Amino acid sequence: MERFEELTAQISSALWGWPMIILLLGTHLFLTIRLRFPQAKIFTAIRLSVTKDDNASGDVSQFGALATSLAATIGTGNIVGVATAVAFGGPGAVLWCWLTGVFGIATKYAEGLLAIKYRVQTENGEMLGGPMYALERGLKMKWLAVLFCVFTAIAAFGIGNTVQANSISMLLNESWGISTYVTGGILCLLLALVILFGLKGISKVCSTLVPFMAAFYIVGCIIILWLNAAYLKDTVVLIFNSAFTPQAAGGGFMGTTVMMAARFGIARGLFSNESGLGSAPIVAAAARTRNPVRQALVSSTGTFWDTVVICALTGLVLVSSIIAYPEIDHTQGGALTKMAFGKIPYIGPAILSVGILTFAFSTILGWSYYGEKAMEYLGGKKWIIYYRIAYIAAAFVGSVMNLTVVWNIADSMNALMAIPNLIALLLLSGVAVRETRKYLWSGRLNDDEF
């Protein structure tokens, strides 16, 4: 078993090495330039995300689709993942993580656009879309679409389900002594009550849960930054300097190089916001929207909120806390996060616990939809109910097991998902440019698709 664990770790490390990071970040930069910096339209995008296109075709509102994708995207990686980047890459990793989110907005924009452009409508009026349909209909590469769906269906059980369930059960067990079996049973019941109602049930819960959990966590971060106000200037200076110059050990930090800061910051940023992974466009395709560009803009706000806002706040909290309390051990991401939030009198640990619980639970909900749509593409609608049952049961397994191997396999599946999606994004970038010119650059954003 140990050898298998080591093997899966090596495969995961290889897939998420520099070639993948360069491919993803290169795609972000390429699409940013080719689409004329869609990041500049972020405030328009935010406005559209809360605007209803009631007469447009689709299954859920644009906000409902965004909330579902954010539910899957905003997870424990926003908290512990950033702490891990800081622990191994130093404070400069925060800036690299943030820059990855800024440029990733363009990729998320292109993903949302292609999802609407190539979506299909079933006999019962349901909208289906995502990278598999862009690959099949746009590039005539059905074989690659099938591979994407296989990787997605498997990845959903791992990074989207069991490892999140494990985070929930371990937290409740360590904090309040609740049995992992009890947590697993309750979690299965809650998931069943939501997932068995399909996208509309998931969307409704996520539309309520996501704004609450994000606001709750952001308020906690702001409180810590207020407590550490005297160190904020030094924090910002250190983050910028560390991103571009080697840092000697001292001041509570280990020595780091520019390559280490970039490696861990970029990797955590990419993994956190999922831009280029191909997951978010699956639910974006179900949105009610007048034209592909409107939903593309709405989709792009997911990366903005996830990385540009939440991950940045987490990074500032962690680095300022290390400066303020240099005696603490910051080499373990989880311990570092607990320390930072523990400085909030009385309610700090509760804010962190609620953040992790809600982030993890919402991720399970969001990824359940991704996985079942991938399974539907592979085997038809008749397989969805079986997939849902298996998915709910997997949450119990994740709650009571050690999941090191599952983590490694899930990481590998995520990387393998990204490759077909990036092929579609790069080869169909001309389509994204034409649609953007038709609606955005020509000032016809409010027009129906023509």
N, C-alpha and C positions, 0 to 999 in steps of 0.2 A: 504493500500500500504506500509506503514511504517513497519507493522508487517511482510509482505512478504519480504521486503528488509532485515529485521533483520534475518529472517529465512534463506534466501539464503546466507547471510554473515556467519551464523553459520555453514551451510553445507560446504561452501567453506573452512572455517577455519579448520573444522574437517578433510576434505579430504586432505588438505595440511599441516596437523599437523606433529608431530614427527614420527608417523608410516610410512607415505609416504616418508618423508625425509630420514629416516633410510633405507627404502626399496630401494630407488633410489641410495643413496650414497653407500649402501652395494653392490648393483649390480655393480656400478662403480669399487669398490675395488676388488670384486670377479673376474670380467672380466679382470681387469688390471693384476692380478696375474696369472689367468688361461691362458691368451693369451700372457704371458711373456712380459708385458710392451710394447705394440705397440706404446706407446708415444715416445719411442726411435727412431722410424722410421718417425718422423714428417717431417724432411727435405726431405726424400724420397717421402713422401706423397705430400708435396708441389710441388715438381718437377713433379710428376705424374699428379697433378691437372691442369697443363698447357701443358700436353703432349696429343696429339690426338691419339686415337686408331681408325683410320679411317676405317679399315677393320673389326672391331668388330661389333657385332649386337647391336642395340639400337636405340633410337629415337633422342637423343641429345648428344652433347659431354660431357665428364666428367666434364669439366669446366662449361658448361651450366647447368648441373644438380647441381653442387656445388653452382653456383651463385644463382640458384632458391631457394635452401634450405637456403642459407645464407640470401637471401632477406626476407624469412619468419622468420628467426631466429634473425637477427640483427634488432631490433626494439627499441621502446621507452624504453623498459626495460634496454637496455644498458646504457641509459642516466639517466632517472628518477628512474628506478628500483634500480640502484646502489646507487643513492642518498638516496632513501628510506632506503636501508640497512644500510647506514652510519648513517642516522638520528636516527634510532631506535636501531641499534646494535652496534653503535660506530665504530671507525676506524678499529678495529679488524675484522669486517665483510668483509672488502676488501680481507683479506688473505683467509678467509674461502670460499669466492666466487671464488677466483682464484684457490684454491686447488680443488674445485668442478669441475672446468673446466679442470684442468690437468687430474684428474681421469676419467672425463666424456669422454675424447678422446677415451678410450677403449670401452665404451658403444656405442659411435657413430660408431666406427669401426665395431663392431659386428652387429649393425643394417644394415649398408651398405652391409656387406657380406651376411647376410641372405636375404636381398632384392634381390640381384642378384641370389643367389642360388635357390630361390623358385619363381622367376618371371615366368610369362607365356606370350606367344605371341598370340595375337588375329589373326583372319582370315586376317585382313588387315595389319598385320605385326607390330602392335603397342605392346610395352612392358608394362606389368602391374605387379606391385609388391608392397611389403610393408608388415607390420605385419599381415594383413588379409590373405595374401597368405602363409606366414610362418606358421600361426596358422592352416590354412586349409590343406595345403600340407605337412607340416612338422610334425604337431601334431595331425592332423585329428580332430581339434576342430573348425568346421565351425561355431558353435553357438557363440563361443567367438570371431571369426573373424567378425561376423555380429554385435556384440555389439561394437567392436572397431570402425567399420565403422559408426555406429549410433552416437557414441560419437564424432567422428572426424567431421562428416558432420555438427553437431550442433556447435561444438567448432569453426569451421571455420567462422561461422557467428558472433561469439562473439569476442574472443581474436584476431582472424585473420582479422576481417573486421570492425564491427561497432565501437569498442573501438579505433581502429587506425584512422578511419575516424573522430571520435570525437576529437581526439588529433589534427588532422590537422585543422579542422574547428575552434576549440577553439583558437589555436595558431594564425591563420590568423585574427580571430575576435578581439582578445586582442591586437595584434601587429599593425594591419593596419585597423581595423574597417570593414573588409569585412564580409558581411552577411553570416551566416552559411548556408542559403538556396542557395546562389550563389556558395559557396564552394562545397556544396553537389552536385549541378548540374554539375559543372565542373569536379568534381571527378568521377561522374558516367560516363561522356563522355570519360574521359581518360581511365578508367577501361574497358569500352566497346571496345575501340580501341585496347586494348591489349588482354583481356581475351577471346574475341570471336574468336581469332586466335589460341587458344589452347596452348599446352605446348611450341611449337616452338616460338610462339609470346611472351609468358611469359619469356621463356629462353633467347630470344634475347634481350629483354628490360633489364632483370636482369643482363645479362652478361656485359652490358654497364653501368648500374646504380650502381651496387654493388661496383665495384672497385672505382668508382668516389666518392660515398657517404662515403665509409670507409676511403679513403685517405683524403678527405676533413675534416672529423671529427678528424682523427688522427693528422693531421697538427694543427688543433685548440688546441688539447690537448697538443701537444708538445710546442706550443707557451706559453700556460699557465704555463707549467712546467718550461720553461725557465724563465718566469717572477718570478716564485716561487723558483728558483734554490737554494736560500739561505736556504730554509726550507726542501729541499728534504731528506737530511740525517735524520732529526728529524721526517719527515713523515714516512719513512720506518721503523725506530726504533719503533715509536708509533704504527704502524699497526701490527708489529710482537708481541710487548709486549701486546697489547690490545686483540690479538687473544687468548692468553693463560693465562692472568691474569686479574682480575677484575679492572675496572678503576673508580676512584672517579671523581665526577664532577669537571670541571675546564678546563682552557685553551680553552674555546669555546665549550667543549663537555659536554654532560650529563653523569652521572654515568652509567656504563654498567657492566654486568657480562659476563663471558666467554660463558655461555649458550645463552645469548642474541646475542652476536657476532656471534656464530656458527649458531644459529637458523635463523637469518636474512641473513647472508652471504651465507649459504648453499641454503636456499630457493630461493634467488634471482639468484644465480648461476645456479641452476637447471632450474629455470623458464626461464632464459635468453638463455641458449644454447640448451635447448630442448633435451639433451641427455637422452634417455630412454622414451621420450614421444611417439615416434613412428611416428612422422610426416616426418622427413627428409628421411627415407628409401623409402617413397612413390615415391619421385622424383628420388632418387638414382637408383631405379629399371629401369628407362628409359635411363640410361647412356650407351653410347657405350664403352664397356670395354672388354678386352681379357679374364679376369677371375674374380671371385668374390672378390679376395683379393685386386686387383688393385683399384677397386671402393671403397672397404672398407677403404683403406688408404686415398683416396681422400675425402671420406665422413668425416673421422676423423678430417680433417683440418678445417671443419666448426666450431667445438667446440673450436679449437685452436684460430682461428681468433676472434670468438665471445667473448669468456670469457678470455682466457689466454692473449689476446692482448687488445681488445677494453674495456672490463669491467675493466681490471687492470689499464689501462691508465685513465679511468674515475675515479676510486677510488683514484689514486694518485693525480689527479687534485683536487678532492673534499677535501680530507684530508689536502693537502698542503695549499689549499685556506683558510680552517678553521683556521689552525695554523697561517697563514699570516695575517688573518683578524678576530681575535677572537670575535670582536664585532658583527659579523653578526648572524642572526638567522638561525641555521642549522636544526631546528626541522621539517621543511617542505622540502621534497625532491625536488620538482619542483623549489621552491624559491632558494634553495641552488645551484642548477645547474645554474640558471639564474645569480646568483651572481658571480659564478666562471667564467663563460664565459664573463660576463659584464666587467671583469677586462682587457680584451683585448681591447686596444683602437680602437674605431670606428667600427671595424668589428666583435667584439665578439658576440653581440646579433644575427647578421646575420649568423655567423657560427652555432650557436646553432639552430636557426630557420631552416636553410637548413638541418641540421642534423636530426632534428625531422621530418620535412616534408618528406625527402627522406626515412628515416628509416621506417616511418609509411606506406608510399605508397608502398614500396617494400614488406612490410609484407603482405599487402592486396593481392598483386599479388601472392606471394608464397603460401599463404593459400588457394587461390581460386583453385589451382591445387589439393592440398590435399583434399579439400572438394568434388570436382567433382569426383575424383577417388574413394573416399569412397562411393559416391552416385552411381557411375557406378557399383561398386561391389554389392551394395544392389538391384539396379533395372535395370541395363543394360544401354547401351550407349544412349538409347532414352531419358533418363532423364537428360543428361548433359546440353542440351540447356536450359531447364527449370531451372536447378540449377544455371547456369550462369546468367540468367536474374534476378532470385531472389537475387543472390549474389550482383549484380550490384545495384539493388534497395536498398538492405540493407545498402549500403554505404551512400546513401542519408539519410536514417532514422538515421543512426549513427551520421551523421553530425549535425543534428538539435535536438537531444534528450538528456536528462539526462540519463546516462547509468549505474548508480550504480548497479542496479539489474542485468543488462546484464553482467557487470564485474564479479559479484559473480557467475552467472550461467556458464559463460565461464571458469572461474577458476575451477569450479567443473567438467566440461566436460574434461578439460585438465588432471585432476587427474585421471578421469575414463578411459581416453585413455591410460594412462601410465600403468595401471594394466595389461590388456591383453598383451601389448607389452613386459612388464618385464617378464611375464610368458613365452612368446616365447623365449626371450633372455636367460633366465636361463635354461629352459628345452632343448633348442637347442644349448647350449654353446659347447657341444661336437662336433657338426657339424662345428661350427666356429673354433674349435681347429684343426679338421682334414683338413679343407680347408687351414688354416694358415700354417699348417705343409707341406701341399702339394706344396704350392706356395712360401710362404715367408721364412719359416725356412730352406727349401731345396734349396733356391737360384734360384727358377724357376718363379720369379715374371713376367717375360716377356713371359711366355708360354701361349698359348691359352688354354681355358678350356678343360679338358679331363676327 
